[in-house]
Amino acid sequence: MKKSIKVPPKKRGRGRPPAGGRDPHVTIRMPQTLIDNADGWAKANNTGRSEAIRHLVELGLKVKK
């Protein structure tokens, strides 16, 4: 009887290591008018779109409490 062929396990550790400590990525859909309003707020407050949306969501959540 023939011996079975042993397949070596795949090497781990290839590629870029996971970026620990980062916040998870969240994708949302918004109407274009809402995006334009967020972009206008971002420009008026000298920040980017993502930071503006985070800030506006925080403000909205504070109002609800």
N, CA, C and O atoms as CSV, one atom per row, in Angstrom:
chain,resi,resn,atom,element,x,y,z
A,1,MET,N,N,0.834,-1.176,0.000
A,1,MET,CA,C,0.000,0.000,0.000
A,1,MET,C,C,0.890,1.254,0.000
A,1,MET,O,O,1.886,1.323,0.719
A,2,LYS,N,N,0.512,2.227,-0.811
A,2,LYS,CA,C,1.287,3.467,-0.903
A,2,LYS,C,C,1.060,4.327,0.331
A,2,LYS,O,O,0.007,4.269,0.966
A,3,LYS,N,N,2.065,5.119,0.652
A,3,LYS,CA,C,1.937,6.067,1.759
A,3,LYS,C,C,1.130,7.274,1.289
A,3,LYS,O,O,1.231,7.683,0.133
A,4,SER,N,N,0.330,7.842,2.189
A,4,SER,CA,C,-0.446,9.025,1.813
A,4,SER,C,C,0.477,10.239,1.717
A,4,SER,O,O,1.495,10.328,2.404
A,5,ILE,N,N,0.096,11.151,0.863
A,5,ILE,CA,C,0.879,12.370,0.666
A,5,ILE,C,C,0.510,13.353,1.765
A,5,ILE,O,O,-0.666,13.632,1.999
A,6,LYS,N,N,1.519,13.869,2.430
A,6,LYS,CA,C,1.275,14.848,3.497
A,6,LYS,C,C,1.321,16.254,2.896
A,6,LYS,O,O,2.260,16.608,2.182
A,7,VAL,N,N,0.310,17.034,3.194
A,7,VAL,CA,C,0.237,18.410,2.709
A,7,VAL,C,C,0.629,19.318,3.864
A,7,VAL,O,O,-0.004,19.288,4.920
A,8,PRO,N,N,1.684,20.138,3.671
A,8,PRO,CA,C,2.102,21.021,4.765
A,8,PRO,C,C,1.042,22.103,5.020
A,8,PRO,O,O,0.413,22.581,4.076
A,9,PRO,N,N,0.842,22.491,6.277
A,9,PRO,CA,C,-0.150,23.543,6.562
A,9,PRO,C,C,0.291,24.876,5.963
A,9,PRO,O,O,1.483,25.136,5.799
A,10,LYS,N,N,-0.697,25.716,5.638
A,10,LYS,CA,C,-0.393,27.031,5.071
A,10,LYS,C,C,0.299,27.897,6.104
A,10,LYS,O,O,0.018,27.817,7.300
A,11,LYS,N,N,1.206,28.724,5.621
A,11,LYS,CA,C,1.918,29.628,6.522
A,11,LYS,C,C,1.006,30.759,6.946
A,11,LYS,O,O,0.250,31.301,6.140
A,12,ARG,N,N,1.084,31.104,8.197
A,12,ARG,CA,C,0.300,32.232,8.705
A,12,ARG,C,C,1.187,33.461,8.784
A,12,ARG,O,O,2.411,33.375,8.684
A,13,GLY,N,N,0.547,34.600,8.965
A,13,GLY,CA,C,1.315,35.820,9.139
A,13,GLY,C,C,1.620,36.544,7.847
A,13,GLY,O,O,2.403,37.494,7.841
A,14,ARG,N,N,1.023,36.117,6.760
A,14,ARG,CA,C,1.252,36.817,5.502
A,14,ARG,C,C,0.324,38.011,5.404
A,14,ARG,O,O,-0.772,38.009,5.965
A,15,GLY,N,N,0.760,39.006,4.705
A,15,GLY,CA,C,-0.069,40.191,4.502
A,15,GLY,C,C,0.053,41.172,5.657
A,15,GLY,O,O,0.818,40.974,6.600
A,16,ARG,N,N,-0.708,42.208,5.548
A,16,ARG,CA,C,-0.682,43.269,6.551
A,16,ARG,C,C,-1.362,42.784,7.829
A,16,ARG,O,O,-2.424,42.163,7.774
A,17,PRO,N,N,-0.752,43.067,8.975
A,17,PRO,CA,C,-1.391,42.653,10.231
A,17,PRO,C,C,-2.655,43.461,10.493
A,17,PRO,O,O,-2.776,44.585,10.004
A,18,PRO,N,N,-3.597,42.914,11.253
A,18,PRO,CA,C,-4.822,43.647,11.535
A,18,PRO,C,C,-4.528,44.924,12.321
A,18,PRO,O,O,-3.656,44.954,13.189
A,19,ALA,N,N,-5.258,45.948,12.002
A,19,ALA,CA,C,-5.076,47.241,12.663
A,19,ALA,C,C,-5.891,47.244,13.952
A,19,ALA,O,O,-7.063,47.623,13.947
A,20,GLY,N,N,-5.294,46.837,15.021
A,20,GLY,CA,C,-6.001,46.784,16.294
A,20,GLY,C,C,-6.228,48.177,16.855
A,20,GLY,O,O,-5.465,49.102,16.576
A,21,GLY,N,N,-7.266,48.317,17.635
A,21,GLY,CA,C,-7.528,49.597,18.273
A,21,GLY,C,C,-8.297,50.589,17.429
A,21,GLY,O,O,-8.555,51.707,17.875
A,22,ARG,N,N,-8.663,50.212,16.236
A,22,ARG,CA,C,-9.407,51.136,15.382
A,22,ARG,C,C,-10.893,50.876,15.529
A,22,ARG,O,O,-11.319,49.761,15.830
A,23,ASP,N,N,-11.663,51.909,15.315
A,23,ASP,CA,C,-13.121,51.783,15.354
A,23,ASP,C,C,-13.606,51.013,14.137
A,23,ASP,O,O,-12.968,51.060,13.085
A,24,PRO,N,N,-14.724,50.306,14.258
A,24,PRO,CA,C,-15.243,49.567,13.102
A,24,PRO,C,C,-15.766,50.514,12.024
A,24,PRO,O,O,-16.198,51.632,12.305
A,25,HIS,N,N,-15.714,50.038,10.805
A,25,HIS,CA,C,-16.181,50.795,9.646
A,25,HIS,C,C,-17.694,50.599,9.520
A,25,HIS,O,O,-18.186,49.473,9.584
A,26,VAL,N,N,-18.424,51.695,9.341
A,26,VAL,CA,C,-19.876,51.636,9.200
A,26,VAL,C,C,-20.261,52.338,7.903
A,26,VAL,O,O,-19.827,53.460,7.641
A,27,THR,N,N,-21.067,51.677,7.106
A,27,THR,CA,C,-21.511,52.255,5.837
A,27,THR,C,C,-22.992,52.572,5.943
A,27,THR,O,O,-23.777,51.759,6.430
A,28,ILE,N,N,-23.373,53.770,5.481
A,28,ILE,CA,C,-24.777,54.167,5.507
A,28,ILE,C,C,-25.160,54.745,4.149
A,28,ILE,O,O,-24.305,55.184,3.381
A,29,ARG,N,N,-26.439,54.736,3.874
A,29,ARG,CA,C,-26.964,55.382,2.669
A,29,ARG,C,C,-27.707,56.632,3.101
A,29,ARG,O,O,-28.471,56.618,4.066
A,30,MET,N,N,-27.469,57.719,2.366
A,30,MET,CA,C,-28.144,58.981,2.667
A,30,MET,C,C,-28.537,59.631,1.353
A,30,MET,O,O,-27.855,59.456,0.343
A,31,PRO,N,N,-29.639,60.386,1.359
A,31,PRO,CA,C,-29.999,61.143,0.156
A,31,PRO,C,C,-28.906,62.181,-0.160
A,31,PRO,O,O,-28.218,62.667,0.738
A,32,GLN,N,N,-28.767,62.502,-1.425
A,32,GLN,CA,C,-27.721,63.436,-1.853
A,32,GLN,C,C,-27.849,64.791,-1.157
A,32,GLN,O,O,-26.838,65.423,-0.849
A,33,THR,N,N,-29.083,65.244,-0.906
A,33,THR,CA,C,-29.251,66.540,-0.233
A,33,THR,C,C,-28.675,66.499,1.180
A,33,THR,O,O,-28.089,67.481,1.636
A,34,LEU,N,N,-28.835,65.377,1.874
A,34,LEU,CA,C,-28.284,65.241,3.221
A,34,LEU,C,C,-26.752,65.209,3.180
A,34,LEU,O,O,-26.094,65.777,4.051
A,35,ILE,N,N,-26.197,64.551,2.180
A,35,ILE,CA,C,-24.740,64.526,2.005
A,35,ILE,C,C,-24.229,65.939,1.737
A,35,ILE,O,O,-23.215,66.359,2.295
A,36,ASP,N,N,-24.936,66.663,0.883
A,36,ASP,CA,C,-24.537,68.042,0.574
A,36,ASP,C,C,-24.591,68.919,1.824
A,36,ASP,O,O,-23.710,69.752,2.041
A,37,ASN,N,N,-25.635,68.731,2.652
A,37,ASN,CA,C,-25.732,69.504,3.892
A,37,ASN,C,C,-24.589,69.160,4.842
A,37,ASN,O,O,-24.022,70.050,5.476
A,38,ALA,N,N,-24.247,67.883,4.944
A,38,ALA,CA,C,-23.135,67.466,5.811
A,38,ALA,C,C,-21.814,68.025,5.288
A,38,ALA,O,O,-20.965,68.450,6.070
A,39,ASP,N,N,-21.641,68.024,3.968
A,39,ASP,CA,C,-20.429,68.592,3.380
A,39,ASP,C,C,-20.343,70.092,3.652
A,39,ASP,O,O,-19.262,70.607,3.940
A,40,GLY,N,N,-21.473,70.798,3.564
A,40,GLY,CA,C,-21.493,72.235,3.863
A,40,GLY,C,C,-21.145,72.497,5.321
A,40,GLY,O,O,-20.407,73.434,5.624
A,41,TRP,N,N,-21.674,71.672,6.232
A,41,TRP,CA,C,-21.364,71.821,7.654
A,41,TRP,C,C,-19.881,71.555,7.895
A,41,TRP,O,O,-19.232,72.246,8.681
A,42,ALA,N,N,-19.356,70.540,7.202
A,42,ALA,CA,C,-17.936,70.200,7.343
A,42,ALA,C,C,-17.049,71.349,6.879
A,42,ALA,O,O,-16.055,71.677,7.527
A,43,LYS,N,N,-17.413,71.955,5.759
A,43,LYS,CA,C,-16.614,73.059,5.233
A,43,LYS,C,C,-16.679,74.265,6.170
A,43,LYS,O,O,-15.668,74.929,6.401
A,44,ALA,N,N,-17.860,74.545,6.705
A,44,ALA,CA,C,-18.018,75.676,7.617
A,44,ALA,C,C,-17.252,75.465,8.922
A,44,ALA,O,O,-16.845,76.431,9.568
A,45,ASN,N,N,-17.054,74.207,9.309
A,45,ASN,CA,C,-16.366,73.896,10.557
A,45,ASN,C,C,-14.951,73.363,10.329
A,45,ASN,O,O,-14.328,72.813,11.237
A,46,ASN,N,N,-14.458,73.536,9.105
A,46,ASN,CA,C,-13.082,73.191,8.753
A,46,ASN,C,C,-12.732,71.745,9.129
A,46,ASN,O,O,-11.737,71.493,9.809
A,47,THR,N,N,-13.554,70.813,8.680
A,47,THR,CA,C,-13.335,69.402,8.957
A,47,THR,C,C,-13.749,68.579,7.745
A,47,THR,O,O,-14.286,69.128,6.782
A,48,GLY,N,N,-13.513,67.295,7.777
A,48,GLY,CA,C,-13.885,66.412,6.673
A,48,GLY,C,C,-15.299,65.871,6.842
A,48,GLY,O,O,-15.934,66.057,7.880
A,49,ARG,N,N,-15.777,65.198,5.803
A,49,ARG,CA,C,-17.134,64.664,5.811
A,49,ARG,C,C,-17.335,63.648,6.935
A,49,ARG,O,O,-18.326,63.720,7.661
A,50,SER,N,N,-16.412,62.713,7.085
A,50,SER,CA,C,-16.570,61.670,8.100
A,50,SER,C,C,-16.623,62.259,9.504
A,50,SER,O,O,-17.471,61.885,10.314
A,51,GLU,N,N,-15.708,63.183,9.781
A,51,GLU,CA,C,-15.687,63.814,11.107
A,51,GLU,C,C,-16.962,64.627,11.335
A,51,GLU,O,O,-17.494,64.655,12.444
A,52,ALA,N,N,-17.443,65.279,10.294
A,52,ALA,CA,C,-18.678,66.058,10.413
A,52,ALA,C,C,-19.865,65.150,10.730
A,52,ALA,O,O,-20.676,65.463,11.602
A,53,ILE,N,N,-19.964,64.032,10.024
A,53,ILE,CA,C,-21.079,63.114,10.264
A,53,ILE,C,C,-21.003,62.546,11.673
A,53,ILE,O,O,-22.025,62.451,12.353
A,54,ARG,N,N,-19.790,62.162,12.133
A,54,ARG,CA,C,-19.638,61.663,13.509
A,54,ARG,C,C,-20.092,62.712,14.518
A,54,ARG,O,O,-20.816,62.397,15.463
A,55,HIS,N,N,-19.673,63.942,14.319
A,55,HIS,CA,C,-20.026,65.023,15.245
A,55,HIS,C,C,-21.538,65.290,15.241
A,55,HIS,O,O,-22.148,65.455,16.297
A,56,LEU,N,N,-22.127,65.329,14.052
A,56,LEU,CA,C,-23.557,65.597,13.955
A,56,LEU,C,C,-24.387,64.469,14.562
A,56,LEU,O,O,-25.429,64.725,15.164
A,57,VAL,N,N,-23.937,63.224,14.411
A,57,VAL,CA,C,-24.635,62.096,15.035
A,57,VAL,C,C,-24.544,62.224,16.560
A,57,VAL,O,O,-25.534,62.013,17.260
A,58,GLU,N,N,-23.366,62.566,17.069
A,58,GLU,CA,C,-23.213,62.762,18.518
A,58,GLU,C,C,-24.137,63.868,19.022
A,58,GLU,O,O,-24.773,63.728,20.067
A,59,LEU,N,N,-24.204,64.962,18.274
A,59,LEU,CA,C,-25.102,66.057,18.675
A,59,LEU,C,C,-26.561,65.589,18.683
A,59,LEU,O,O,-27.319,65.918,19.595
A,60,GLY,N,N,-26.941,64.831,17.675
A,60,GLY,CA,C,-28.305,64.322,17.599
A,60,GLY,C,C,-28.640,63.369,18.748
A,60,GLY,O,O,-29.764,63.362,19.249
A,61,LEU,N,N,-27.675,62.582,19.153
A,61,LEU,CA,C,-27.901,61.641,20.247
A,61,LEU,C,C,-27.978,62.355,21.599
A,61,LEU,O,O,-28.693,61.913,22.497
A,62,LYS,N,N,-27.247,63.448,21.739
A,62,LYS,CA,C,-27.304,64.221,22.984
A,62,LYS,C,C,-28.662,64.888,23.154
A,62,LYS,O,O,-29.153,65.008,24.277
A,63,VAL,N,N,-29.272,65.323,22.062
A,63,VAL,CA,C,-30.574,65.991,22.102
A,63,VAL,C,C,-31.640,65.004,22.562
A,63,VAL,O,O,-32.562,65.384,23.284
A,64,LYS,N,N,-31.524,63.736,22.151
A,64,LYS,CA,C,-32.521,62.722,22.484
A,64,LYS,C,C,-32.528,62.371,23.967
A,64,LYS,O,O,-33.563,61.954,24.489
A,65,LYS,N,N,-31.409,62.528,24.654
A,65,LYS,CA,C,-31.314,62.108,26.062
A,65,LYS,C,C,-32.032,63.008,26.989
A,65,LYS,O,O,-32.034,62.775,28.198
